[in-house]
């Protein structure tokens, strides 16, 4: 799967999403996997996770390395992130 995602590395924000909507759902699932493999604790499985800064950054990096398309934004005033992938928010 990593090799397949690598094929789309040139235009990850454009061609891939338009070419196959199913990939967006796969991205959301792969993002969940990256969060779990970084040992973040699911508060609400597949929706909210908690953990310290390093595991969170590790999860983001792992997801980026395999080509998962996601957006992340820091929530002002809270020690939290809003992460969206494939129409799913965590």
Phi and psi restraints in degrees (range 20) as a CNS / XPLOR table:
assign (resid 1 and name C) (resid 2 and name N)
       (resid 2 and name CA) (resid 2 and name C) 1.0 -60.0 20.0 2
assign (resid 2 and name N) (resid 2 and name CA)
       (resid 2 and name C) (resid 3 and name N) 1.0 -41.3 20.0 2
assign (resid 2 and name C) (resid 3 and name N)
       (resid 3 and name CA) (resid 3 and name C) 1.0 -63.9 20.0 2
assign (resid 3 and name N) (resid 3 and name CA)
       (resid 3 and name C) (resid 4 and name N) 1.0 -40.8 20.0 2
assign (resid 3 and name C) (resid 4 and name N)
       (resid 4 and name CA) (resid 4 and name C) 1.0 -62.6 20.0 2
assign (resid 4 and name N) (resid 4 and name CA)
       (resid 4 and name C) (resid 5 and name N) 1.0 -44.7 20.0 2
assign (resid 4 and name C) (resid 5 and name N)
       (resid 5 and name CA) (resid 5 and name C) 1.0 -63.1 20.0 2
assign (resid 5 and name N) (resid 5 and name CA)
       (resid 5 and name C) (resid 6 and name N) 1.0 -33.7 20.0 2
assign (resid 5 and name C) (resid 6 and name N)
       (resid 6 and name CA) (resid 6 and name C) 1.0 -62.3 20.0 2
assign (resid 6 and name N) (resid 6 and name CA)
       (resid 6 and name C) (resid 7 and name N) 1.0 -28.8 20.0 2
assign (resid 6 and name C) (resid 7 and name N)
       (resid 7 and name CA) (resid 7 and name C) 1.0 -62.8 20.0 2
assign (resid 7 and name N) (resid 7 and name CA)
       (resid 7 and name C) (resid 8 and name N) 1.0 -24.5 20.0 2
assign (resid 7 and name C) (resid 8 and name N)
       (resid 8 and name CA) (resid 8 and name C) 1.0 -99.9 20.0 2
assign (resid 8 and name N) (resid 8 and name CA)
       (resid 8 and name C) (resid 9 and name N) 1.0 10.4 20.0 2
assign (resid 8 and name C) (resid 9 and name N)
       (resid 9 and name CA) (resid 9 and name C) 1.0 -63.2 20.0 2
assign (resid 9 and name N) (resid 9 and name CA)
       (resid 9 and name C) (resid 10 and name N) 1.0 -27.0 20.0 2
assign (resid 9 and name C) (resid 10 and name N)
       (resid 10 and name CA) (resid 10 and name C) 1.0 -64.1 20.0 2
assign (resid 10 and name N) (resid 10 and name CA)
       (resid 10 and name C) (resid 11 and name N) 1.0 -41.3 20.0 2
assign (resid 10 and name C) (resid 11 and name N)
       (resid 11 and name CA) (resid 11 and name C) 1.0 -133.7 20.0 2
assign (resid 11 and name N) (resid 11 and name CA)
       (resid 11 and name C) (resid 12 and name N) 1.0 61.6 20.0 2
assign (resid 11 and name C) (resid 12 and name N)
       (resid 12 and name CA) (resid 12 and name C) 1.0 -65.1 20.0 2
assign (resid 12 and name N) (resid 12 and name CA)
       (resid 12 and name C) (resid 13 and name N) 1.0 -25.6 20.0 2
assign (resid 12 and name C) (resid 13 and name N)
       (resid 13 and name CA) (resid 13 and name C) 1.0 -91.8 20.0 2
assign (resid 13 and name N) (resid 13 and name CA)
       (resid 13 and name C) (resid 14 and name N) 1.0 -5.7 20.0 2
assign (resid 13 and name C) (resid 14 and name N)
       (resid 14 and name CA) (resid 14 and name C) 1.0 -121.0 20.0 2
assign (resid 14 and name N) (resid 14 and name CA)
       (resid 14 and name C) (resid 15 and name N) 1.0 -79.9 20.0 2
assign (resid 14 and name C) (resid 15 and name N)
       (resid 15 and name CA) (resid 15 and name C) 1.0 -56.3 20.0 2
assign (resid 15 and name N) (resid 15 and name CA)
       (resid 15 and name C) (resid 16 and name N) 1.0 -45.6 20.0 2
assign (resid 15 and name C) (resid 16 and name N)
       (resid 16 and name CA) (resid 16 and name C) 1.0 -62.0 20.0 2
assign (resid 16 and name N) (resid 16 and name CA)
       (resid 16 and name C) (resid 17 and name N) 1.0 -46.7 20.0 2
assign (resid 16 and name C) (resid 17 and name N)
       (resid 17 and name CA) (resid 17 and name C) 1.0 -66.4 20.0 2
assign (resid 17 and name N) (resid 17 and name CA)
       (resid 17 and name C) (resid 18 and name N) 1.0 -39.8 20.0 2
assign (resid 17 and name C) (resid 18 and name N)
       (resid 18 and name CA) (resid 18 and name C) 1.0 -71.3 20.0 2
assign (resid 18 and name N) (resid 18 and name CA)
       (resid 18 and name C) (resid 19 and name N) 1.0 -34.5 20.0 2
assign (resid 18 and name C) (resid 19 and name N)
       (resid 19 and name CA) (resid 19 and name C) 1.0 -69.5 20.0 2
assign (resid 19 and name N) (resid 19 and name CA)
       (resid 19 and name C) (resid 20 and name N) 1.0 -35.4 20.0 2
assign (resid 19 and name C) (resid 20 and name N)
       (resid 20 and name CA) (resid 20 and name C) 1.0 -153.9 20.0 2
assign (resid 20 and name N) (resid 20 and name CA)
       (resid 20 and name C) (resid 21 and name N) 1.0 103.8 20.0 2
assign (resid 20 and name C) (resid 21 and name N)
       (resid 21 and name CA) (resid 21 and name C) 1.0 -62.6 20.0 2
assign (resid 21 and name N) (resid 21 and name CA)
       (resid 21 and name C) (resid 22 and name N) 1.0 -26.3 20.0 2
assign (resid 21 and name C) (resid 22 and name N)
       (resid 22 and name CA) (resid 22 and name C) 1.0 -60.8 20.0 2
assign (resid 22 and name N) (resid 22 and name CA)
       (resid 22 and name C) (resid 23 and name N) 1.0 -31.9 20.0 2
assign (resid 22 and name C) (resid 23 and name N)
       (resid 23 and name CA) (resid 23 and name C) 1.0 -60.3 20.0 2
assign (resid 23 and name N) (resid 23 and name CA)
       (resid 23 and name C) (resid 24 and name N) 1.0 -33.4 20.0 2
assign (resid 23 and name C) (resid 24 and name N)
       (resid 24 and name CA) (resid 24 and name C) 1.0 -61.6 20.0 2
assign (resid 24 and name N) (resid 24 and name CA)
       (resid 24 and name C) (resid 25 and name N) 1.0 -42.1 20.0 2
assign (resid 24 and name C) (resid 25 and name N)
       (resid 25 and name CA) (resid 25 and name C) 1.0 -66.7 20.0 2
assign (resid 25 and name N) (resid 25 and name CA)
       (resid 25 and name C) (resid 26 and name N) 1.0 -38.9 20.0 2
assign (resid 25 and name C) (resid 26 and name N)
       (resid 26 and name CA) (resid 26 and name C) 1.0 -63.8 20.0 2
assign (resid 26 and name N) (resid 26 and name CA)
       (resid 26 and name C) (resid 27 and name N) 1.0 -38.7 20.0 2
assign (resid 26 and name C) (resid 27 and name N)
       (resid 27 and name CA) (resid 27 and name C) 1.0 -60.0 20.0 2
assign (resid 27 and name N) (resid 27 and name CA)
       (resid 27 and name C) (resid 28 and name N) 1.0 -43.4 20.0 2
assign (resid 27 and name C) (resid 28 and name N)
       (resid 28 and name CA) (resid 28 and name C) 1.0 -61.1 20.0 2
assign (resid 28 and name N) (resid 28 and name CA)
       (resid 28 and name C) (resid 29 and name N) 1.0 -41.3 20.0 2
assign (resid 28 and name C) (resid 29 and name N)
       (resid 29 and name CA) (resid 29 and name C) 1.0 -68.3 20.0 2
assign (resid 29 and name N) (resid 29 and name CA)
       (resid 29 and name C) (resid 30 and name N) 1.0 -41.3 20.0 2
assign (resid 29 and name C) (resid 30 and name N)
       (resid 30 and name CA) (resid 30 and name C) 1.0 -66.9 20.0 2
assign (resid 30 and name N) (resid 30 and name CA)
       (resid 30 and name C) (resid 31 and name N) 1.0 -33.4 20.0 2
assign (resid 30 and name C) (resid 31 and name N)
       (resid 31 and name CA) (resid 31 and name C) 1.0 -64.1 20.0 2
assign (resid 31 and name N) (resid 31 and name CA)
       (resid 31 and name C) (resid 32 and name N) 1.0 -42.5 20.0 2
assign (resid 31 and name C) (resid 32 and name N)
       (resid 32 and name CA) (resid 32 and name C) 1.0 -58.8 20.0 2
assign (resid 32 and name N) (resid 32 and name CA)
       (resid 32 and name C) (resid 33 and name N) 1.0 -42.3 20.0 2
assign (resid 32 and name C) (resid 33 and name N)
       (resid 33 and name CA) (resid 33 and name C) 1.0 -62.3 20.0 2
assign (resid 33 and name N) (resid 33 and name CA)
       (resid 33 and name C) (resid 34 and name N) 1.0 -45.0 20.0 2
assign (resid 33 and name C) (resid 34 and name N)
       (resid 34 and name CA) (resid 34 and name C) 1.0 -60.8 20.0 2
assign (resid 34 and name N) (resid 34 and name CA)
       (resid 34 and name C) (resid 35 and name N) 1.0 -40.6 20.0 2
assign (resid 34 and name C) (resid 35 and name N)
       (resid 35 and name CA) (resid 35 and name C) 1.0 -64.2 20.0 2
assign (resid 35 and name N) (resid 35 and name CA)
       (resid 35 and name C) (resid 36 and name N) 1.0 -40.5 20.0 2
assign (resid 35 and name C) (resid 36 and name N)
       (resid 36 and name CA) (resid 36 and name C) 1.0 -71.6 20.0 2
assign (resid 36 and name N) (resid 36 and name CA)
       (resid 36 and name C) (resid 37 and name N) 1.0 -40.4 20.0 2
assign (resid 36 and name C) (resid 37 and name N)
       (resid 37 and name CA) (resid 37 and name C) 1.0 -67.8 20.0 2
assign (resid 37 and name N) (resid 37 and name CA)
       (resid 37 and name C) (resid 38 and name N) 1.0 -22.8 20.0 2
assign (resid 37 and name C) (resid 38 and name N)
       (resid 38 and name CA) (resid 38 and name C) 1.0 -82.6 20.0 2
assign (resid 38 and name N) (resid 38 and name CA)
       (resid 38 and name C) (resid 39 and name N) 1.0 6.7 20.0 2
assign (resid 38 and name C) (resid 39 and name N)
       (resid 39 and name CA) (resid 39 and name C) 1.0 66.5 20.0 2
assign (resid 39 and name N) (resid 39 and name CA)
       (resid 39 and name C) (resid 40 and name N) 1.0 31.1 20.0 2
assign (resid 39 and name C) (resid 40 and name N)
       (resid 40 and name CA) (resid 40 and name C) 1.0 -77.8 20.0 2
assign (resid 40 and name N) (resid 40 and name CA)
       (resid 40 and name C) (resid 41 and name N) 1.0 147.5 20.0 2
assign (resid 40 and name C) (resid 41 and name N)
       (resid 41 and name CA) (resid 41 and name C) 1.0 -93.5 20.0 2
assign (resid 41 and name N) (resid 41 and name CA)
       (resid 41 and name C) (resid 42 and name N) 1.0 122.3 20.0 2
assign (resid 41 and name C) (resid 42 and name N)
       (resid 42 and name CA) (resid 42 and name C) 1.0 -71.7 20.0 2
assign (resid 42 and name N) (resid 42 and name CA)
       (resid 42 and name C) (resid 43 and name N) 1.0 125.7 20.0 2
assign (resid 42 and name C) (resid 43 and name N)
       (resid 43 and name CA) (resid 43 and name C) 1.0 -87.7 20.0 2
assign (resid 43 and name N) (resid 43 and name CA)
       (resid 43 and name C) (resid 44 and name N) 1.0 -48.5 20.0 2
assign (resid 43 and name C) (resid 44 and name N)
       (resid 44 and name CA) (resid 44 and name C) 1.0 -125.3 20.0 2
assign (resid 44 and name N) (resid 44 and name CA)
       (resid 44 and name C) (resid 45 and name N) 1.0 109.4 20.0 2
assign (resid 44 and name C) (resid 45 and name N)
       (resid 45 and name CA) (resid 45 and name C) 1.0 -50.2 20.0 2
assign (resid 45 and name N) (resid 45 and name CA)
       (resid 45 and name C) (resid 46 and name N) 1.0 127.0 20.0 2
assign (resid 45 and name C) (resid 46 and name N)
       (resid 46 and name CA) (resid 46 and name C) 1.0 77.2 20.0 2
assign (resid 46 and name N) (resid 46 and name CA)
       (resid 46 and name C) (resid 47 and name N) 1.0 2.0 20.0 2
assign (resid 46 and name C) (resid 47 and name N)
       (resid 47 and name CA) (resid 47 and name C) 1.0 -127.6 20.0 2
assign (resid 47 and name N) (resid 47 and name CA)
       (resid 47 and name C) (resid 48 and name N) 1.0 -51.7 20.0 2
assign (resid 47 and name C) (resid 48 and name N)
       (resid 48 and name CA) (resid 48 and name C) 1.0 -130.5 20.0 2
assign (resid 48 and name N) (resid 48 and name CA)
       (resid 48 and name C) (resid 49 and name N) 1.0 133.1 20.0 2
assign (resid 48 and name C) (resid 49 and name N)
       (resid 49 and name CA) (resid 49 and name C) 1.0 -127.7 20.0 2
assign (resid 49 and name N) (resid 49 and name CA)
       (resid 49 and name C) (resid 50 and name N) 1.0 155.7 20.0 2
assign (resid 49 and name C) (resid 50 and name N)
       (resid 50 and name CA) (resid 50 and name C) 1.0 -133.0 20.0 2
assign (resid 50 and name N) (resid 50 and name CA)
       (resid 50 and name C) (resid 51 and name N) 1.0 152.2 20.0 2
assign (resid 50 and name C) (resid 51 and name N)
       (resid 51 and name CA) (resid 51 and name C) 1.0 174.5 20.0 2
assign (resid 51 and name N) (resid 51 and name CA)
       (resid 51 and name C) (resid 52 and name N) 1.0 174.7 20.0 2
assign (resid 51 and name C) (resid 52 and name N)
       (resid 52 and name CA) (resid 52 and name C) 1.0 -82.3 20.0 2
assign (resid 52 and name N) (resid 52 and name CA)
       (resid 52 and name C) (resid 53 and name N) 1.0 172.4 20.0 2
assign (resid 52 and name C) (resid 53 and name N)
       (resid 53 and name CA) (resid 53 and name C) 1.0 -58.4 20.0 2
assign (resid 53 and name N) (resid 53 and name CA)
       (resid 53 and name C) (resid 54 and name N) 1.0 -46.0 20.0 2
assign (resid 53 and name C) (resid 54 and name N)
       (resid 54 and name CA) (resid 54 and name C) 1.0 -63.0 20.0 2
assign (resid 54 and name N) (resid 54 and name CA)
       (resid 54 and name C) (resid 55 and name N) 1.0 -49.6 20.0 2
assign (resid 54 and name C) (resid 55 and name N)
       (resid 55 and name CA) (resid 55 and name C) 1.0 -60.5 20.0 2
assign (resid 55 and name N) (resid 55 and name CA)
       (resid 55 and name C) (resid 56 and name N) 1.0 -33.6 20.0 2
assign (resid 55 and name C) (resid 56 and name N)
       (resid 56 and name CA) (resid 56 and name C) 1.0 -66.2 20.0 2
assign (resid 56 and name N) (resid 56 and name CA)
       (resid 56 and name C) (resid 57 and name N) 1.0 -46.6 20.0 2
assign (resid 56 and name C) (resid 57 and name N)
       (resid 57 and name CA) (resid 57 and name C) 1.0 -62.9 20.0 2
assign (resid 57 and name N) (resid 57 and name CA)
       (resid 57 and name C) (resid 58 and name N) 1.0 -38.5 20.0 2
assign (resid 57 and name C) (resid 58 and name N)
       (resid 58 and name CA) (resid 58 and name C) 1.0 -60.9 20.0 2
assign (resid 58 and name N) (resid 58 and name CA)
       (resid 58 and name C) (resid 59 and name N) 1.0 -41.1 20.0 2
assign (resid 58 and name C) (resid 59 and name N)
       (resid 59 and name CA) (resid 59 and name C) 1.0 -64.8 20.0 2
assign (resid 59 and name N) (resid 59 and name CA)
       (resid 59 and name C) (resid 60 and name N) 1.0 -44.7 20.0 2
assign (resid 59 and name C) (resid 60 and name N)
       (resid 60 and name CA) (resid 60 and name C) 1.0 -60.8 20.0 2
assign (resid 60 and name N) (resid 60 and name CA)
       (resid 60 and name C) (resid 61 and name N) 1.0 -44.9 20.0 2
assign (resid 60 and name C) (resid 61 and name N)
       (resid 61 and name CA) (resid 61 and name C) 1.0 -63.1 20.0 2
assign (resid 61 and name N) (resid 61 and name CA)
       (resid 61 and name C) (resid 62 and name N) 1.0 -44.1 20.0 2
assign (resid 61 and name C) (resid 62 and name N)
       (resid 62 and name CA) (resid 62 and name C) 1.0 -61.6 20.0 2
assign (resid 62 and name N) (resid 62 and name CA)
       (resid 62 and name C) (resid 63 and name N) 1.0 -42.5 20.0 2
assign (resid 62 and name C) (resid 63 and name N)
       (resid 63 and name CA) (resid 63 and name C) 1.0 -63.8 20.0 2
assign (resid 63 and name N) (resid 63 and name CA)
       (resid 63 and name C) (resid 64 and name N) 1.0 -41.5 20.0 2
assign (resid 63 and name C) (resid 64 and name N)
       (resid 64 and name CA) (resid 64 and name C) 1.0 -65.0 20.0 2
assign (resid 64 and name N) (resid 64 and name CA)
       (resid 64 and name C) (resid 65 and name N) 1.0 -39.1 20.0 2
assign (resid 64 and name C) (resid 65 and name N)
       (resid 65 and name CA) (resid 65 and name C) 1.0 -63.6 20.0 2
assign (resid 65 and name N) (resid 65 and name CA)
       (resid 65 and name C) (resid 66 and name N) 1.0 -30.9 20.0 2
assign (resid 65 and name C) (resid 66 and name N)
       (resid 66 and name CA) (resid 66 and name C) 1.0 -95.6 20.0 2
assign (resid 66 and name N) (resid 66 and name CA)
       (resid 66 and name C) (resid 67 and name N) 1.0 5.4 20.0 2
assign (resid 66 and name C) (resid 67 and name N)
       (resid 67 and name CA) (resid 67 and name C) 1.0 87.4 20.0 2
assign (resid 67 and name N) (resid 67 and name CA)
       (resid 67 and name C) (resid 68 and name N) 1.0 17.0 20.0 2
assign (resid 67 and name C) (resid 68 and name N)
       (resid 68 and name CA) (resid 68 and name C) 1.0 -69.3 20.0 2
assign (resid 68 and name N) (resid 68 and name CA)
       (resid 68 and name C) (resid 69 and name N) 1.0 129.5 20.0 2
assign (resid 68 and name C) (resid 69 and name N)
       (resid 69 and name CA) (resid 69 and name C) 1.0 -87.6 20.0 2
assign (resid 69 and name N) (resid 69 and name CA)
       (resid 69 and name C) (resid 70 and name N) 1.0 120.1 20.0 2
assign (resid 69 and name C) (resid 70 and name N)
       (resid 70 and name CA) (resid 70 and name C) 1.0 -154.3 20.0 2
assign (resid 70 and name N) (resid 70 and name CA)
       (resid 70 and name C) (resid 71 and name N) 1.0 158.8 20.0 2
assign (resid 70 and name C) (resid 71 and name N)
       (resid 71 and name CA) (resid 71 and name C) 1.0 -116.5 20.0 2
assign (resid 71 and name N) (resid 71 and name CA)
       (resid 71 and name C) (resid 72 and name N) 1.0 143.3 20.0 2
assign (resid 71 and name C) (resid 72 and name N)
       (resid 72 and name CA) (resid 72 and name C) 1.0 -134.8 20.0 2
assign (resid 72 and name N) (resid 72 and name CA)
       (resid 72 and name C) (resid 73 and name N) 1.0 143.0 20.0 2
assign (resid 72 and name C) (resid 73 and name N)
       (resid 73 and name CA) (resid 73 and name C) 1.0 -142.8 20.0 2
assign (resid 73 and name N) (resid 73 and name CA)
       (resid 73 and name C) (resid 74 and name N) 1.0 139.2 20.0 2
assign (resid 73 and name C) (resid 74 and name N)
       (resid 74 and name CA) (resid 74 and name C) 1.0 -75.8 20.0 2
assign (resid 74 and name N) (resid 74 and name CA)
       (resid 74 and name C) (resid 75 and name N) 1.0 132.9 20.0 2
assign (resid 74 and name C) (resid 75 and name N)
       (resid 75 and name CA) (resid 75 and name C) 1.0 -85.6 20.0 2
assign (resid 75 and name N) (resid 75 and name CA)
       (resid 75 and name C) (resid 76 and name N) 1.0 117.6 20.0 2
assign (resid 75 and name C) (resid 76 and name N)
       (resid 76 and name CA) (resid 76 and name C) 1.0 -61.0 20.0 2
assign (resid 76 and name N) (resid 76 and name CA)
       (resid 76 and name C) (resid 77 and name N) 1.0 137.8 20.0 2
assign (resid 76 and name C) (resid 77 and name N)
       (resid 77 and name CA) (resid 77 and name C) 1.0 79.7 20.0 2
assign (resid 77 and name N) (resid 77 and name CA)
       (resid 77 and name C) (resid 78 and name N) 1.0 -0.7 20.0 2
assign (resid 77 and name C) (resid 78 and name N)
       (resid 78 and name CA) (resid 78 and name C) 1.0 -134.2 20.0 2
assign (resid 78 and name N) (resid 78 and name CA)
       (resid 78 and name C) (resid 79 and name N) 1.0 155.0 20.0 2
assign (resid 78 and name C) (resid 79 and name N)
       (resid 79 and name CA) (resid 79 and name C) 1.0 -89.5 20.0 2
assign (resid 79 and name N) (resid 79 and name CA)
       (resid 79 and name C) (resid 80 and name N) 1.0 66.1 20.0 2
assign (resid 79 and name C) (resid 80 and name N)
       (resid 80 and name CA) (resid 80 and name C) 1.0 -149.2 20.0 2
assign (resid 80 and name N) (resid 80 and name CA)
       (resid 80 and name C) (resid 81 and name N) 1.0 159.5 20.0 2
assign (resid 80 and name C) (resid 81 and name N)
       (resid 81 and name CA) (resid 81 and name C) 1.0 -121.2 20.0 2
assign (resid 81 and name N) (resid 81 and name CA)
       (resid 81 and name C) (resid 82 and name N) 1.0 149.8 20.0 2
assign (resid 81 and name C) (resid 82 and name N)
       (resid 82 and name CA) (resid 82 and name C) 1.0 -110.8 20.0 2
assign (resid 82 and name N) (resid 82 and name CA)
       (resid 82 and name C) (resid 83 and name N) 1.0 121.1 20.0 2
assign (resid 82 and name C) (resid 83 and name N)
       (resid 83 and name CA) (resid 83 and name C) 1.0 -120.6 20.0 2
assign (resid 83 and name N) (resid 83 and name CA)
       (resid 83 and name C) (resid 84 and name N) 1.0 128.9 20.0 2
assign (resid 83 and name C) (resid 84 and name N)
       (resid 84 and name CA) (resid 84 and name C) 1.0 -124.5 20.0 2
assign (resid 84 and name N) (resid 84 and name CA)
       (resid 84 and name C) (resid 85 and name N) 1.0 133.8 20.0 2
assign (resid 84 and name C) (resid 85 and name N)
       (resid 85 and name CA) (resid 85 and name C) 1.0 -149.6 20.0 2
assign (resid 85 and name N) (resid 85 and name CA)
       (resid 85 and name C) (resid 86 and name N) 1.0 129.1 20.0 2
assign (resid 85 and name C) (resid 86 and name N)
       (resid 86 and name CA) (resid 86 and name C) 1.0 59.4 20.0 2
assign (resid 86 and name N) (resid 86 and name CA)
       (resid 86 and name C) (resid 87 and name N) 1.0 32.1 20.0 2
assign (resid 86 and name C) (resid 87 and name N)
       (resid 87 and name CA) (resid 87 and name C) 1.0 80.0 20.0 2
assign (resid 87 and name N) (resid 87 and name CA)
       (resid 87 and name C) (resid 88 and name N) 1.0 2.9 20.0 2
assign (resid 87 and name C) (resid 88 and name N)
       (resid 88 and name CA) (resid 88 and name C) 1.0 -108.2 20.0 2
assign (resid 88 and name N) (resid 88 and name CA)
       (resid 88 and name C) (resid 89 and name N) 1.0 133.2 20.0 2
assign (resid 88 and name C) (resid 89 and name N)
       (resid 89 and name CA) (resid 89 and name C) 1.0 -108.0 20.0 2
assign (resid 89 and name N) (resid 89 and name CA)
       (resid 89 and name C) (resid 90 and name N) 1.0 141.1 20.0 2
